[in-house]
């Protein structure tokens, strides 16, 4: 397919309390948009069931260029990992309409 191109999918799973900070940072760092959904799970910092406000977790997904992905991951590592329950990762994906990302 001629319109298919490679981009990076950045996934950030974090406390809902910092969703606004993270999404503002993502856009400032060059993303053209993002998607957010509420998630539940368990990890090294315990269970995050979402049953009460402080236990809510969000998954933020960003499709972007490798350069923007690197900037986002470096920023999250530097500013959030130390103080919040955050997981971040990226992988290569094929996208249609690559000009949007």
Secondary structure, 3 states (H helix, E strand, C coil): CCCCEEEEEEEEEEEHHHHHHHHHHHHHCCCCCCEEEEECEEECCEEECCCCHHHCEEEEEEEECHHHHHHHHHHHHHHCCCCCCEEEEEEEEEECCHHHC
